[in-house]
Amino acid sequence: MTPPVASILVQSYTLIPVAVSLLACLGGVWRANTDQPDRIALLVALMAAIVVGFFVAGWREPGVTTDAFISGVVLGATAIGALPVLAYYWLGRVAAGHRFLLAALWLASLLPLVCYLILAGLVTADLAQCPPDAYECPV
């Protein structure tokens, strides 16, 4: 792969959390004035958890115990998939009347979001990819 193509791929992966968080915030703003339950937000968070769960399920290495692997899949699906979507949806719903505050909070939260996702990804990869007595773990 040539360096420009690799650079574009890395940049597109970093844009996924930004786009998902922005869409979740906008969804919260859109649903802020309704009294209906937030079934749509829960459904979107569930879909994000399923997508991340299937992605993490492909990481299994030989020698990883079933308990550790299932813990990694559940942790990854919850911490990487569902929680950020629900948190940004809630942010959009709570701060819907204050557009500039919402924009500032969303923008200020992107760096902590990326740090959180990296940490959650490392813990998830540790559970799903590292056998108990591995001398060299890929994480």
Rosetta blueprint (number, residue, H / E / L):
1 M L
2 T L
3 P H
4 P H
5 V H
6 A H
7 S H
8 I H
9 L H
10 V H
11 Q H
12 S H
13 Y H
14 T H
15 L H
16 I H
17 P H
18 V H
19 A H
20 V H
21 S H
22 L H
23 L H
24 A H
25 C H
26 L H
27 G H
28 G H
29 V H
30 W H
31 R L
32 A L
33 N L
34 T L
35 D L
36 Q L
37 P L
38 D L
39 R H
40 I H
41 A H
42 L H
43 L H
44 V H
45 A H
46 L H
47 M H
48 A H
49 A H
50 I H
51 V H
52 V H
53 G H
54 F H
55 F H
56 V H
57 A H
58 G L
59 W L
60 R L
61 E L
62 P L
63 G L
64 V L
65 T L
66 T H
67 D H
68 A H
69 F H
70 I H
71 S H
72 G H
73 V H
74 V H
75 L H
76 G H
77 A H
78 T H
79 A H
80 I H
81 G H
82 A H
83 L H
84 P H
85 V H
86 L H
87 A H
88 Y H
89 Y H
90 W H
91 L H
92 G H
93 R H
94 V H
95 A L
96 A L
97 G L
98 H L
99 R H
100 F H
101 L H
102 L H
103 A H
104 A H
105 L H
106 W H
107 L H
108 A H
109 S H
110 L H
111 L H
112 P H
113 L H
114 V H
115 C H
116 Y H
117 L H
118 I H
119 L H
120 A H
121 G H
122 L H
123 V H
124 T H
125 A H
126 D H
127 L H
128 A H
129 Q H
130 C L
131 P L
132 P L
133 D L
134 A L
135 Y L
136 E L
137 C L
138 P L
139 V L
